[in-house]
Amino acid sequence: MKKSKSELREAIVDTAITIAERSNWEAVRLFDVATELNITLDDIRVYFREKEDLVDAWFDRADGEMLKAAETVEFLSLPSRDRLQHLIMAWLDALAAHRKVTRQMIGAKLEPGHLHIQIPAIMRVSRTVQWMREAAQRDTTFVRRALEETALTTIYLATFAYWMQDDSENSQNTREFLAHKLKMAESLDHWVYRSPDKEAANPDTEAQPHKITATLESSTLTEPMAQQRHAKSG
C-alpha cells in the first residue's frame, strides 16, 4: 500500500534513525535511506533538502509530544513550576528511546566549522522555548519576559546536556536535576521582584514567573555533571 505524504515523511526519519542505531549518525546517508524504503533520492528531497533537516524533524517530534502533554486538564491544574518540569521532561522522554543517536546528532552540530548548522540550531532552541512558554501559559511581558526566556533557555539546555549522559532508570537523575534548577530559579525570581510565594500561600494560584540572574545562568551551565550527581546521591 502506498504511503501518504505524512507517513512517508515519518518513515524517512524513522529509517534514518534505524540506520544510525546500527552504526552511528555520521554514517547515515540519504541514498541508504532511499534504498531501504525503495524510493528515490528525489522522493526524499520533496520532504528534506539535506540530511540536517532530518535532525530538525526529529526534534520537531519532541516539540509535538511536549505540546500534547499540555492538553490535559491535569496539566492545567499544575502549579507553574510543575508545568515547566512536566513539559521539559515530556520533550526529553520523546527522544529517550534513541538517546545515543540524539547525542550523536548534537555532537555533529557542535563540530568546528559547522556554523551553517549551528546558527539555525540556535533558532531551533529559541523556537522550542517559545512553544514551551506558550504551553505553560506564561504571560509575562517586556523585560521580565526577556529574563524569563533567558532563564528557561539556560535551564532547558543544561537539562538536555545532563540528560544525554544520564543512565538512571526513567531518567530519574535528570528529573531531580531539573527540579532543583527550576526551584532555584523560582526562588531568585521571588527575591529579585520581592514577590511572595503565591503557590505556598494559595495552591490554587499560579506562581510568579521563573527567572534567574546571570549568576545562576553561569553556574547552571558550568557546574560539572559529576558534581551534580554526587550532590544528589549524598
Secondary structure, DSSP 8 states (H G I E B T S, - for coil): ----HHHHHHHHHHHHHHHHHHS-GGG--HHHHHHHHT--HHHHHTT-SSTHHHHHHHHHHHHHHHHHHTSSHHHHTS-HHHHHHHHHHHHHHTTGGGHHHHHHHHHHHTSTT-HHHHHHHHHHHHHHHHHHHHHTT----HHHHHHHHHHHHHHHHHHHHHHHT--SGGGHHHHHHHHHHHHHHHHHHHHHHT---HHHH-TTS--------HHHHHHHHHS-HHHHHHHHH-
